[in-house]
Amino acid sequence: MFALFNYIGLVGTFISAVLLIPALTAFGFRETENGFSLLIYAALGGFLSVNLLVATQGRGSMLKRGTALMLAVFGWVLFPVALAFPIAGTFSISYSDALFEAVSALTTTAADGLGSLETRPASAIVLRASLQWIGGLLTILTFLVLLGPTGVGGLPKTRRSIGEGAGRVATVISRMTSSLTRYYVGATLVCFALLLLTGVSPFDSLILSSTAISSGGYLPPDGQLFELGTPATLLVMAFFFMLAATSVYWHRMVGRWQIDNLRRHRESYYLIAIMAAISVFLLIIFLTTPGMRQAAGTFSLISEAIFNAASLVSTSGLQSNAGIFTLLSPAFVFAVLLIGGGTYSSAGGLKFYRVGAMLFHARQDLAKLVYPHAVAPRHFGTETYNLQIMKAIWVMSISSIVAIAVGSGLLAMLGLDFQASITASVAAFTNAGPAYSPDWAPRGTEGWLAYHEMSSGMKFALAAIMLVGHLEVVAFLVVINPFRWLGR
């Protein structure tokens, strides 16, 4: 239990510190009331969180499997509830709308429920972007520390397993949090500097760098992404989308130049190859679409193709220009989003690891039909797929399909067009909020509402889908299982 409170204290302290960024922005833009309000929230959150850290200092305990799952679920429900208060105050909106924005930002879904941002305070826009940035970091940390060691949904186990290192779990969490945070902050600063060099303004660079490193989807209120910078801006964003979609373990292998591990690694290479293939596919479409080649140069089209491919694979859902994704089949777009990025990354979706495992397992079973007594390999790269892992992966995949279907049905009953309900449900589940857009609707179709036009019931349903998809639906099923609580 001490490790649980230690983790909440660490996260709360970091979030409170990050709230200082929009507070300083408020004073810089002469939004004094918002500035003092954010300082009060930061001070209150910091006081409570630091007290938790001091109270649990040196009191490590074993973090059991059930405790880890409960912490992952309840933590991601608790923090949006608390952060909705500063969002409601800075944007001057109702708490229910603010709660939707908090969930959307922290899960990096970036479903914009506010509409036009031109008249919104700069500090409020930075606050939402900062929460999106925090959400990307918390996503990776949650999988590394809580969900990875449990192997939920067939995830590859992290180097520390639940139950190991008795009495020092809090120390392990602190060390992993510190190391990951330094890397995450450093990558964000590099992205910010590169965006400045491409001609983007400092304010816009702040928003875009938080979006790129977290595979999110929020944009500054200045217009379309292609209008904010140059083709080089799109390439910088695409590179950091790729970084956000690949495993942090692979990043460490590259940074330490671990040749043997790099050779055995598979997932990130397949992910980058798929990204390259989609880029070529999009470039062909751009070159053959009437008017696009004449309106933009070849380098611009190449940068747009790479950016949109990286956005799809990283489950950001952003488009370089409105309507780009409508040039593709909706089934193709949402299939790529559903597959998602890599494990131990900030990207959403089922993850390449699981899809690769299911294809590998299917190939092995088909081979057994021809050679039933052959000794089939169970090792693929650095991972060994056994029956227990495959059961967990199949359960995770089926549960995801059921969650999307239930979410679609609920949205349809609340008044959203049925096709729009499916689209919005998949976009929310994969945390690719901008991928849902009324642009998908056939002309004359009613019921395709933008996020800011939806009712409170629709927003609450979408927020629930975002959380379920973001934190592995199996983890939610385990925690809310009534038989588990009755058995206690």
C-alpha positions in Angstrom: 0.0 0.0 0.0 2.9 2.4 0.7 4.1 1.9 -2.9 0.7 2.8 -4.1 0.6 6.1 -2.3 4.3 6.7 -3.3 3.3 6.4 -6.9 0.3 8.8 -6.5 2.6 11.2 -4.7 5.2 11.1 -7.5 2.6 11.7 -10.3 0.8 14.4 -8.3 4.0 16.3 -7.6 5.0 16.2 -11.3 1.6 17.3 -12.5 1.6 20.1 -10.0 5.0 21.3 -11.2 3.8 21.2 -14.9 0.8 23.4 -14.0 3.4 26.2 -13.5 3.9 26.3 -17.3 0.3 27.5 -18.1 0.5 29.7 -15.0 3.5 31.5 -16.4 1.9 31.7 -19.8 -1.1 33.4 -18.2 1.0 36.1 -16.6 2.9 36.5 -19.9 -0.4 37.1 -21.8 -1.7 39.4 -19.0 -4.4 36.8 -18.0 -3.7 37.5 -14.3 -6.8 35.8 -12.9 -6.0 32.5 -14.6 -2.4 32.9 -13.5 -3.2 33.1 -9.8 -5.8 30.4 -10.1 -3.4 28.0 -11.7 -0.7 28.8 -9.1 -3.2 28.0 -6.3 -4.0 24.6 -7.9 -0.3 23.9 -8.4 0.4 24.8 -4.8 -2.5 22.8 -3.4 -1.6 19.7 -5.5 2.0 20.0 -4.7 1.4 20.3 -0.9 -0.8 17.1 -0.9 1.5 15.2 -3.2 4.7 16.1 -1.3 3.1 15.1 1.9 2.3 11.7 0.4 5.9 11.3 -0.7 7.3 12.3 2.7 4.9 9.9 4.5 5.9 7.0 2.3 9.7 7.7 2.1 11.7 4.6 2.9 8.5 2.5 3.5 8.6 0.3 0.4 6.4 -2.7 0.2 5.6 -5.4 -2.4 3.3 -4.1 -5.2 1.0 -7.1 -5.7 -0.6 -7.8 -9.1 -4.1 -6.8 -7.9 -2.8 -3.6 -6.4 -1.0 -2.7 -9.6 -4.1 -3.1 -11.7 -6.3 -1.2 -9.3 -3.7 1.6 -9.1 -3.5 1.8 -12.9 -7.3 2.0 -13.3 -8.2 4.2 -10.3 -5.3 6.5 -10.9 -6.4 7.3 -14.4 -9.9 7.9 -13.2 -8.8 10.0 -10.2 -6.5 12.5 -12.0 -8.9 13.6 -14.7 -11.6 14.2 -12.0 -9.1 16.5 -10.2 -7.7 18.2 -13.2 -11.2 19.1 -14.6 -11.4 21.9 -12.0 -8.5 24.0 -13.4 -9.7 23.3 -16.9 -13.3 24.5 -16.0 -11.9 27.6 -14.5 -9.4 28.6 -17.2 -11.8 27.9 -20.1 -14.9 29.1 -18.3 -16.9 26.0 -19.1 -19.0 23.6 -17.1 -17.4 20.8 -15.0 -18.9 18.1 -17.2 -17.4 19.6 -20.4 -14.1 20.1 -18.5 -14.1 16.5 -17.4 -14.3 15.4 -21.0 -11.4 17.7 -21.9 -9.4 16.3 -19.0 -9.9 12.7 -20.1 -9.3 13.6 -23.7 -6.1 15.4 -22.9 -4.6 12.9 -20.4 -5.3 9.9 -22.7 -3.7 11.9 -25.6 -6.9 11.4 -27.6 -7.2 15.1 -28.3 -10.9 15.1 -29.1 -11.6 18.8 -29.1 -14.9 19.4 -27.4 -14.6 23.2 -27.4 -14.7 24.1 -31.1 -13.1 27.3 -32.1 -10.1 28.3 -29.9 -9.4 31.8 -31.3 -11.2 33.5 -28.4 -9.9 31.1 -25.7 -7.2 32.3 -23.2 -3.7 31.3 -24.2 -3.1 29.9 -20.7 -6.1 27.5 -21.1 -4.8 26.3 -24.4 -1.3 25.7 -22.9 -2.9 23.9 -19.9 -4.7 21.4 -22.2 -1.6 20.8 -24.2 0.5 20.4 -21.1 -2.0 17.8 -19.8 -1.7 16.0 -23.1 2.1 16.0 -22.7 1.8 14.7 -19.2 -0.6 12.0 -20.4 2.0 10.7 -22.9 4.6 10.3 -20.1 2.1 8.8 -17.7 1.0 6.3 -20.3 4.5 4.9 -20.8 5.2 5.0 -17.0 1.9 3.1 -16.3 2.8 0.3 -18.7 6.4 0.1 -17.5 5.7 0.1 -13.7 2.1 -1.3 -13.4 0.7 -3.1 -16.4 3.9 -4.5 -17.9 5.0 -6.6 -14.9 1.5 -8.1 -14.7 1.6 -9.2 -18.3 -2.0 -8.0 -18.7 -3.4 -8.7 -22.2 -0.3 -10.7 -23.1 2.1 -7.7 -22.8 5.8 -8.6 -22.8 7.0 -8.6 -19.3 9.2 -5.7 -18.2 12.5 -6.4 -16.5 11.0 -6.1 -13.0 8.2 -8.5 -12.3 5.5 -8.1 -9.6 6.7 -9.5 -6.3 10.4 -9.1 -7.0 12.6 -6.8 -4.9 10.5 -7.0 -1.8 10.7 -3.9 0.4 12.1 -1.7 -2.4 9.3 -1.3 -4.9 9.0 2.4 -4.1 12.7 2.9 -4.8 12.4 1.1 -8.1 9.4 3.2 -9.1 11.2 6.4 -8.2 14.3 5.4 -10.2 12.3 4.4 -13.3 10.2 7.5 -13.1 13.2 9.8 -12.8 15.0 8.1 -15.8 12.0 8.1 -18.1 11.1 11.7 -17.2 14.6 13.0 -18.0 14.5 11.3 -21.4 10.9 12.5 -22.1 11.7 16.1 -21.2 14.9 16.0 -23.2 13.2 14.7 -26.3 10.5 17.4 -26.0 13.1 20.2 -25.7 14.9 18.8 -28.9 11.5 18.7 -30.7 10.7 22.3 -29.6 14.1 23.6 -30.8 13.8 21.9 -34.2 10.3 23.3 -34.7 11.6 26.8 -33.9 14.3 26.3 -36.6 11.7 25.4 -39.2 10.0 28.8 -38.7 7.2 28.0 -36.2 6.5 30.6 -33.5 7.5 29.8 -29.9 3.9 29.5 -28.7 2.9 27.2 -31.6 6.2 25.2 -31.1 5.2 24.6 -27.5 1.8 23.2 -28.5 3.2 21.1 -31.4 6.1 19.6 -29.4 3.8 18.4 -26.7 1.6 16.9 -29.4 4.4 15.2 -31.3 6.2 13.6 -28.3 2.9 12.3 -26.8 1.4 11.1 -30.1 -1.5 13.5 -29.4 -3.6 15.6 -31.6 -4.0 19.1 -30.3 -3.1 22.0 -32.6 -2.6 25.7 -31.9 -5.6 27.9 -32.8 -4.0 29.4 -35.9 -5.4 27.1 -38.5 -4.4 23.9 -40.4 -1.1 22.3 -39.5 0.4 22.9 -43.0 -0.3 26.6 -42.5 1.7 26.8 -39.2 5.1 26.1 -40.7 7.0 24.6 -43.6 7.3 21.1 -45.1 10.3 20.7 -42.8 7.9 21.2 -39.9 5.9 18.2 -41.0 9.0 16.1 -41.2 10.1 17.0 -37.7 6.6 16.2 -36.4 6.7 12.9 -38.3 10.0 11.9 -36.8 8.8 12.5 -33.2 5.5 10.7 -34.0 7.7 7.7 -35.0 9.6 8.1 -31.8 6.4 8.2 -29.7 5.1 5.1 -31.4 8.1 2.9 -30.8 9.1 1.2 -27.6 11.2 3.1 -25.1 13.2 -0.2 -24.6 14.2 0.0 -28.3 15.2 3.6 -27.8 17.5 2.5 -25.0 19.0 -0.2 -27.1 19.8 2.4 -29.8 21.2 4.9 -27.3 23.5 2.2 -25.8 24.1 0.6 -29.2 23.3 -2.9 -28.0 23.9 -4.7 -31.2 22.7 -8.1 -30.2 19.4 -6.8 -28.7 18.9 -4.6 -31.8 19.2 -7.6 -34.1 16.7 -9.6 -32.2 14.2 -6.8 -31.9 11.3 -7.0 -34.4 8.3 -4.8 -33.5 9.8 -1.3 -34.1 11.3 -2.3 -37.4 7.9 -3.6 -38.7 6.3 -0.5 -37.4 8.7 1.8 -39.3 8.4 -0.4 -42.4 4.6 -0.1 -42.3 5.0 3.7 -41.9 7.2 3.9 -44.9 4.8 1.7 -47.0 1.9 4.0 -46.1 4.0 7.0 -47.0 4.6 5.7 -50.5 1.0 4.8 -50.9 -0.1 8.3 -49.9 2.4 9.9 -52.1 1.1 8.0 -55.1 -2.4 9.1 -54.2 -1.3 12.7 -53.9 0.5 12.6 -57.3 -2.5 11.1 -59.0 -5.1 13.4 -57.4 -6.1 16.2 -59.8 -4.8 19.6 -58.6 -2.6 18.5 -55.7 0.7 18.3 -57.6 0.1 21.7 -59.1 -1.0 23.3 -55.8 2.1 22.1 -53.9 5.6 21.1 -54.9 7.0 17.6 -54.9 8.9 18.1 -51.6 5.7 19.4 -49.9 3.8 16.3 -51.1 6.5 14.0 -49.8 6.5 15.7 -46.4 2.7 15.5 -46.2 2.8 11.8 -47.1 5.4 11.0 -44.5 3.6 13.1 -41.8 0.1 11.6 -42.4 1.5 8.0 -42.4 3.4 8.7 -39.1 0.2 10.2 -37.7 -1.8 7.1 -38.6 0.7 4.6 -37.2 1.3 6.5 -34.0 -2.5 6.9 -33.5 -2.3 10.7 -33.4 -5.1 11.1 -36.0 -3.9 14.5 -37.2 -4.0 15.4 -40.8 -1.7 17.9 -42.6 -4.7 19.4 -44.3 -8.4 18.8 -43.7 -9.8 15.9 -45.7 -6.5 14.0 -46.3 -7.8 10.8 -44.7 -10.9 10.9 -46.8 -8.8 10.2 -49.9 -8.3 6.7 -48.3 -10.8 4.0 -47.5 -12.3 4.4 -44.0 -11.7 0.7 -43.4 -8.0 1.1 -44.1 -7.6 4.2 -42.0 -9.3 2.7 -38.9 -7.7 -0.7 -39.4 -4.2 1.0 -39.1 -5.4 3.0 -36.1 -6.8 -0.2 -34.4 -3.5 -2.0 -34.9 -1.8 1.0 -33.2 1.8 1.6 -32.3 4.4 -0.3 -30.3 4.3 -1.7 -26.8 5.7 0.6 -24.1 5.1 3.7 -26.1 2.5 6.5 -25.9 0.6 5.2 -29.0 -2.8 3.6 -28.6 -4.4 0.6 -30.4 -3.9 -3.2 -29.9 -0.1 -2.8 -30.5 2.0 -4.4 -33.2 3.3 -6.9 -30.7 -0.1 -8.5 -30.3 -1.0 -8.4 -34.0 2.4 -10.0 -34.8 1.8 -12.7 -32.2 -1.6 -13.6 -33.6 -0.3 -13.8 -37.1 2.7 -15.9 -35.9 0.4 -18.2 -33.9 -2.0 -18.6 -36.9 0.9 -19.5 -39.2 2.1 -22.1 -36.7 -1.4 -23.7 -36.5 -1.8 -23.8 -40.2 1.6 -25.4 -40.5 0.5 -28.1 -38.1 -2.3 -29.1 -40.4 0.2 -30.1 -43.0 3.0 -31.4 -40.6 1.2 -32.3 -37.4 4.3 -33.9 -35.8 6.8 -31.2 -36.7 8.6 -29.3 -34.0 7.4 -25.7 -34.5 9.5 -22.8 -33.1 7.9 -20.7 -30.4 10.5 -18.0 -30.4 10.1 -14.8 -32.6 12.9 -12.3 -32.1 13.3 -11.6 -28.4 9.8 -12.9 -27.5 8.6 -16.5 -26.8 5.0 -17.1 -27.5 3.4 -19.8 -25.3 -0.2 -20.9 -24.9 -0.7 -18.7 -21.8 0.5 -15.6 -23.6 -1.6 -16.3 -26.7 -4.7 -16.8 -24.6 -4.2 -13.4 -23.0 -3.6 -11.8 -26.4 -6.8 -13.3 -27.9 -8.8 -12.3 -24.8 -7.5 -8.8 -25.1 -8.3 -8.6 -28.9 -11.9 -10.0 -28.5 -12.5 -7.7 -25.5 -11.4 -4.7 -27.5 -13.8 -5.6 -30.3 -16.6 -6.0 -27.8 -15.8 -2.6 -26.1 -15.9 -0.8 -29.5 -19.2 -2.5 -30.4 -20.8 -1.6 -27.1 -19.5 1.9 -27.3 -20.8 2.3 -30.9 -24.3 1.0 -29.8 -24.4 3.4 -26.9 -23.5 6.4 -29.0 -26.1 5.4 -31.6 -28.8 5.1 -28.9 -27.8 8.6 -27.7 -28.6 10.0 -31.1 -25.4 9.9 -33.1 -25.5 8.5 -36.7 -24.7 4.8 -36.7 -21.7 5.1 -39.0 -20.6 8.1 -37.0 -20.9 6.1 -33.8 -18.6 3.4 -35.1 -16.1 6.0 -36.3 -16.1 7.9 -33.0 -15.9 4.7 -31.0 -12.8 3.5 -32.8 -11.2 6.9 -32.7 -11.8 7.1 -29.0 -10.7 3.6 -28.3 -7.4 4.0 -30.2 -6.9 7.5 -28.7 -6.9 9.1 -32.2 -9.6 11.8 -31.6 -8.9 14.0 -34.7 -9.5 10.9 -36.9 -13.2 11.3 -36.3 -14.6 14.2 -38.3 -17.8 15.1 -40.0 -15.7 15.1 -43.2 -16.3 11.3 -43.3 -20.0 11.8 -43.7 -21.6 11.5 -47.1 -23.2 14.7 -48.4 -26.6 15.4 -46.9 -26.1 12.9 -44.0 -27.5 14.0 -40.7 -26.2 12.9 -37.3 -22.5 13.4 -37.9 -21.8 15.8 -35.0 -18.5 17.4 -34.2 -17.2 16.8 -30.7 -18.2 20.2 -29.5 -21.8 19.7 -30.8 -22.3 16.4 -28.9 -24.5 16.1 -25.8 -23.1 15.5 -22.3 -24.2 11.9 -22.5 -22.2 11.3 -25.7 -19.1 13.0 -24.2 -19.3 10.8 -21.1 -19.6 7.7 -23.3 -16.7 8.7 -25.4 -14.6 9.5 -22.2 -15.3 6.0 -20.9 -14.2 4.5 -24.2 -11.0 6.6 -24.2 -10.1 5.3 -20.7 -10.9 1.7 -21.5 -8.9 1.7 -24.7 -6.0 3.6 -23.2 -5.4 1.3 -20.2 -6.0 -2.1 -21.7 -9.7 -3.2 -21.5 -8.7 -6.4 -19.7 -7.4 -4.3 -16.8 -10.8 -2.6 -16.4 -12.6 -5.9 -16.6 -10.5 -7.4 -13.9 -10.9 -4.4 -11.6 -14.7 -4.0 -12.1 -15.4 -7.8 -12.0 -18.2 -8.1 -9.3 -17.3 -11.7 -8.5 -13.8 -10.5 -7.5 -15.2 -8.1 -5.0 -17.9 -10.4 -3.7 -15.2 -13.1 -3.2 -13.3 -10.7 -0.9 
